[in-house]
Amino acid sequence: MFLLNGKRILVTGASRGIGFGISKILAHHGAHLYLTSLDPTRLEEAVQKINQDPNTRGIIAGYSATDLSRPGNGSTIVKKAVDSMNGLDGIVYVPPPPPPGFFNELTSDDWRYSSQVLIHSAVEIVKTALDSLKESARSNRNPSIVFVTSIAAWEPDPVITTSSALRIALHGLTQVLARDIGRYGIRVNAIVPGYILTDRLMSLATKKIPDNPEKYLDSLREKIPLGRIGTPEDMGYVALFLLSDASSYINGAIIPVDGGLHRKTI
């Protein structure tokens, strides 16, 4: 069963880590994808991997590298996606990683960059895509937006100060948009990765314990009820569900994907 047959979806941050894992799973289930990320070489490699994957049932309708830290580029990438796919039914916004660091280590430029990629670019993309998503809703294609946030929004960590402070805004945007544009039939949800095995997590582990990053990873595994660190594909299956018609009554949800690490009741 392919849940996304022909759904037209834009995925940012698609060349590696969580964004690539999501793109791969969506392609397995028949999506038509437009992919973007910062590094053109990595992006082309990611596209080749998906196209050569025997489980791929969708297509890469287009791809292009873009720097979402620059105002205006979010709008440009949406227009390219809409032109390439003759419309748009979904967006997965995977932000570029903000610079890690303790508060005193971060510069004003670090804060400006982080706010641009974590919130301003997301707003720009949704604004530009809104007319296309409304048309998708009118055509009964059940459009859906998925924001990828971070467990740092719930459990701030001083080693990733900007992420901890600013990803909260994406949670707020998720629920505001769900209540606002939900009236057009556009659903908006967020998925909150816990510890997912990516280059970003390895970088954090090295920063935490420079001489033995694996020790830090083991300490994380001990905290997680399922006893393992997640994979990008774990994120992909949740995004798949939220983009599919199977989740047609889920709107404004903020869903942890963390093996049970998250302890909040509200």
Rosetta blueprint (number, residue, H / E / L):
1 M L
2 F L
3 L L
4 L L
5 N L
6 G L
7 K L
8 R E
9 I E
10 L E
11 V E
12 T L
13 G L
14 A L
15 S L
16 R L
17 G H
18 I H
19 G H
20 F H
21 G H
22 I H
23 S H
24 K H
25 I H
26 L H
27 A H
28 H H
29 H L
30 G L
31 A L
32 H E
33 L E
34 Y E
35 L E
36 T E
37 S E
38 L L
39 D L
40 P H
41 T H
42 R H
43 L H
44 E H
45 E H
46 A H
47 V H
48 Q H
49 K H
50 I H
51 N H
52 Q H
53 D L
54 P L
55 N L
56 T L
57 R L
58 G L
59 I E
60 I E
61 A E
62 G E
63 Y E
64 S E
65 A E
66 T L
67 D L
68 L L
69 S L
70 R L
71 P L
72 G L
73 N H
74 G H
75 S H
76 T H
77 I H
78 V H
79 K H
80 K H
81 A H
82 V H
83 D H
84 S H
85 M H
86 N L
87 G L
88 L L
89 D L
90 G E
91 I E
92 V E
93 Y E
94 V L
95 P L
96 P L
97 P L
98 P L
99 P L
100 P L
101 G E
102 F L
103 F H
104 N H
105 E H
106 L L
107 T L
108 S H
109 D H
110 D H
111 W H
112 R H
113 Y H
114 S H
115 S H
116 Q H
117 V H
118 L H
119 I H
120 H H
121 S H
122 A H
123 V H
124 E H
125 I H
126 V H
127 K H
128 T H
129 A H
130 L H
131 D H
132 S H
133 L H
134 K H
135 E H
136 S H
137 A H
138 R H
139 S L
140 N L
141 R L
142 N L
143 P L
144 S E
145 I E
146 V E
147 F E
148 V E
149 T L
150 S L
151 I H
152 A H
153 A H
154 W L
155 E L
156 P L
157 D L
158 P L
159 V L
160 I E
161 T H
162 T H
163 S H
164 S H
165 A H
166 L H
167 R H
168 I H
169 A H
170 L H
171 H H
172 G H
173 L H
174 T H
175 Q H
176 V H
177 L H
178 A H
179 R H
180 D H
181 I H
182 G H
183 R H
184 Y H
185 G L
186 I L
187 R E
188 V E
189 N E
190 A E
191 I E
192 V E
193 P E
194 G L
195 Y L
196 I E
197 L L
198 T L
199 D H
200 R H
201 L H
202 M H
203 S H
204 L H
205 A H
206 T H
207 K H
208 K H
209 I L
210 P L
211 D L
212 N L
213 P H
214 E H
215 K H
216 Y H
217 L H
218 D H
219 S H
220 L H
221 R H
222 E H
223 K H
224 I L
225 P L
226 L L
227 G L
228 R L
229 I L
230 G E
231 T L
232 P H
233 E H
234 D H
235 M H
236 G H
237 Y H
238 V H
239 A H
240 L H
241 F H
242 L H
243 L H
244 S L
245 D H
246 A H
247 S H
248 S L
249 Y L
250 I L
251 N L
252 G L
253 A L
254 I E
255 I E
256 P E
257 V E
258 D L
259 G L
260 G L
261 L L
262 H L
263 R L
264 K L
265 T L
266 I L
